[in-house]
């Protein structure tokens, strides 16, 4: 299952000179996507930053070296490129001195890769993110009716490719994935000395999906100082485990400002961290599961369809709230996310009077498909 929209966008960019940067968590299918594009093309060279020989190859490389070694290469793909020292400078040399080579790099850490290439490749790159498989892509794969039938499974186990393609083994695979996130990547990159604290932090965030997050409260729960909590959360964002949504405020006196919610890119990862895979009908957190699923899938939809918008939640000190606001082209689109179609949801009069230039909709488990396609 390849994300068609992203694949087509990458193909469209193959004829210009800019470096293509593909980011995304490990095992979301970056290598599979690149193989699907280049398997039938000629003069393609694949390298991996996880390979010691590749790292050694680039260690003392200069413009002359690149011209000599890649003169016959049309497409150079470097997987896990963040492992290569000074990769941004090396890519700039290639872009400037070996114009016949189209370079594509992928990485599972925005902290390591995106930050390293930001300055050297200013104006010389296209950057994209690959998410776990999307609702829309699964509908394309086996139809809307089948994907709707699998909704409860998606809420529990998520959309990682290996999970989707191995029904019956979801828990085993998710356990392996969460171990990979925590102990193979994050801990190695930052040299974190307290892995149990990181796990406790992730579990606390899992339980707080849909609620505003206080770094002070988290630091007490986890037993870390506030600055360390902030550092760990930033690292979890940079490695595509969680993402932040800020609060919408135009300085009304009673609006919450500078508040944040955190969502998981994948429901299965969230549930694996707290070992909670009981059926939907037995869960007390169905509201949080549904909200995380809707917000994450909407993020995929907006990214892949290049729907440029700012996203927020809205809340007042009087507990008036809106789950999701999208600000686009001067308009506000407000959404309440409710699992139960019978649940009542009304837009706050405070919001509607203060922000008349808006549209409002309630998203539930009967009408959600149009929201994600």
N, C-alpha and C positions, 0 to 999 in steps of 0.2 A: 504494500500500500504506500504509494508515493504521493506526497502532496503536489497535486498537478499544478496549482496556481504558482507555487514557489518554483517548481521545476521549470515551468514555462518562462518565469521571470529570469531565472539564471541563464537559460538558453538565449534569451533576448540580449543578454549582456556579454555574450562570448565574443562579439566582433569588435568591441572597443578595447582600449589599452588598460583600463583600470583593473586593479586587483579585486577579485570577488572574495569577500570574507563571509563565511557561513558559521554562525554560532548556534549553540544548542547543547543541552545536557548530554552526557554520555548515553548511548543506546537509544536515542530518539530517531536514529536512522540517517545521520549525515552522510556516512560512507555509502550506504545503500542508495541514497539520492544521487550522489556524485557518480557512482558506478552506473546508474541508469542513464545518465547523460553521456558518459564517455566510453561505455563498453564497445560501441561500434565505431568510434573515431580513431584515427591514426595519429601517430607521433604524440602519444600521451604518456606521461611519466607520473607514476604515483609514488609518493614518499610519505613516511610517517614520522612525526616528531617523537613518538614513543620508541623508535628504533635508534639505538646508539650510533649506528653507522650514519644515519641521516644527520643527527646532531653533530657528529664529527665532520661530516661533509661540509656543513655550513660554518664550522667554528672559525676558520681563517679565510673564508671565501671573500673575494673582492670582485670588482667589475670584470676584470680580466678572466678570473676563474669562471664566472657565470657565462660569459661569452663563449668560452671554450667548451664548457660541459653541457650547455643547454642550447647550443646553436641549432641542433636538429630536433629540438622539442617544440611542439606547437602549443601543447597544454601541459602545464605543470600543476599537479594537485598535491598539496601538503596537508595531511591529516594531523590533528593535534599539534598544530604549528606553535602553540604557546610554549612547548617544551624546548624550542630552539632559542638559544641565547641571542639577544639583539635581533630578533626576527623582523622587527619593523624596519630597521636600517637595511637589513639584507634584502627585504622586499622592495624598498625604495631603489636600491642599486639595480635590481633586476628590471624594475619598471622604467628606469631612466636609461639603462645601457643595453638591455636585451629586448628591444621593442617587439620582436617577432614572437615572444612567448606570452601566452595568456596564463596568468597565475591565479589559482584558486586555493584558498587556505581555509581550513575548518578548525574549530576549537571548542572545547567544552567549558572554558572559563573566560568570561568577558573581562574579569580582573586581570588575567594573565595575557590574553591575546589582544582584546580590543584596546586596552590601555597601552600596550607596548607598541601598537601600530598607529595609534591615534595621531600623534604629531608627525612621524616620518611619512605617513601616507595621506596627509591632508590633501584633499582634492584628487587623490589617486585611487580611491577604493569605492566599491559598492558593498554595503553591509546588510546582511539578512539574518533572521533568526528562524531556526526550525524548531517547532514545538512537537510534543507527542502527537500522535495521529489525531486529526480533528473529526468532529461530528460530521461536518460536510463531506470530508473525504470518505468516511465510512458509508455515508448515504450513496456516494458515487460508486463505491465498491460493491455493495450488495442491496441497495435500495432503501427507501425511507421507512417502509413498513418493518423491515427486519431490524433496522437500527433503533427504531422506537421500541420494538419488542425487547431489545437488549438494554434499555435505559437503566434499569435497576442494577444490572451488572456493571455498567459504566460508572454509576455512582459509587459503587464499592471498589472496583478494581482499576478504573481509569483506562488510559489509552496508550500506554507504552506499547510499541510494536510487538515486542515479544509476548507481552501479556495478551494482546488482542488475538494473536495467532496461535496461542496455546491454551484454549479453554480447558479448565480442569486443573491447570498448574499455576493459576494466578498468584496464590499466596506464596508459593515457593519462589517464583520469579521476582515478586515484589520484595521479598526479604533480601534476595541477592542484590536487587537494585538499590535498596536503602543502605545496605552495607557498603556498596560501591560509592554512593554519594558521600557517606560519612567518613569512611576510612581509607579509601583509595585516592580520592581527589582532594577534598577540602583539607583533610588533615595533613597531607603531604605538601600541598601548596603553601600553607601558612604555618606549618610546623606547630599546630595546635597541640598543647600538652595535656589537655583535659577533655578527651573525647566524650566522656560520660556527661559532662556539662553541656556540650554541644547537642547531644541527644536529648537531654532534659529540656533545653531551649526549644528544640524542634517540636517536642511533644507539647510544650506549653503553647506554642504558636498554633499547633494543630487543634488544640481545644479552644482557641480563641478566634477561629475563623468566623468572620462576620461581625466581630466585635473590635472596637478600637483597642490599640495596643499601647501600653505604657512601658517605656524602657525601665523606669524606676521599679514598677511592680515586677517586671520580668527579672530584674537583677536580684530581687529578694527571693523570688521563687527558685531561681536557678542557682543562686549562690555565687554570682559573679558581679564585679563592679559594672556600673552603667556603661562606661566606655567600652569594656570588653563585649558586653551584650550588643552594643551598636556595631562594633567591628564584626562580630559573628553574623549578625543579621545582614549586614552589607555583603559579606562573603557568600551567604546563602542566596542572596539576590544575584550576585555576579556569577554563580554557578547554576542558575536556573532551577533552583529548588522552590523558591517563593518569589512573589513580586508584590510591590507596594501599591496601595491606592491611597492618595491623600484626600483631605477633606475640602469640600467646596465652600468658599467663603468670600463674600464681597463686603466684609467688615460690618455686617449686622451685629449689633451688640450681643445678641444671644446665640450666635452661631459658633460652633466649635471650629477653631482654626488651628493649624499646625498639628492636627491629629492624623493618625495613620491606621489603616487596616492592612493585614497581610494575607494573601491567598497563596495556595499551592498551585503550581502549574498542572498538577495531576492529582485527582482524587485518590487514586490507588496508593501513591506515595504517602499522602496524608494519613490514610487509614492504616497503612502498614506501620507507620511510626508509633501509633497508639494501639496496634494489634486489635483493630475493631473492624471485623468483617461480618458481623451479624446481619441478618436480613433487614431490609428496609422497614418492614412492619414492626420490627422489634427495637427500633432505634429511637433514642431521644434527640439525636442530633440531625434529623433529616433536613431541618431548615438550613443548617450550616452546610451539609453535604450539597444540597441543591444550589445554594448561593455560590459555593466555591465552583461547582460544575458550570453554572451559567456564566459567571464572571470570567473563568478561564477559557471557556469555549468562545465567548464573545471576543476576548482578546485575540484568539487565533483568527477568528473571522475578520476582525479589523486589520490585523497585520497582513494576512494573506491577500486581502482585497484592497489594500492600501487606502483604507478609510482613516485618514489622518484626523484624530480627535484627541482631546484631553479627557481623561476619565477621573471621576471623583465619587465619593459618597457625600451625603449631606446630613448634618445632625445639629440640633440645638441643645442648649442646656436643659430645655424642658422636655427632652427626649423625643421631639419630632424628628423624623428621619426619612431619607430616601436611600435605597440600597445602591443605586448606580446612576450617575449622571454622565452623559457624554456631551462635551462642548465642541460643536463643529459648525464652522461657517457662520458664526454669530448666533446660533440657536442652541438651546439647551434641551436635551432629550433625557427625561427622567423616567427611571424604571424601578418598579417595586418587584421583587423576586419572591414569589410565594409557591411552595410546593403544592399546596391544596388549592384547587380551582375555586372552592367554595369560600376560601378565606377572604375577608373583606380588606380592601386596600384603597385608601383615599389619599389624594395629594394634599399635603398640608396647606392650609390657607395662608400661612406665613410665607411659604415658598412661592405659591402661585401669585400672591399680590406683589411680592418683592421682585419676582422674575417673571413678568407676564409673557416674555418671548420664549415660550417653552412648549414641548409636547410631552404627554404623559401616557405610560402604558404599564399594565401589570403582566408579568411573565410567569406562567404557571406550567404544570406538567401536561396541559392539554394544548397550549398554543405556542410552545417554545420553539418549534422547528423553524418558523419564519424568522426568529430572532438570530438564528445560527447559520442561516444559508443565504 
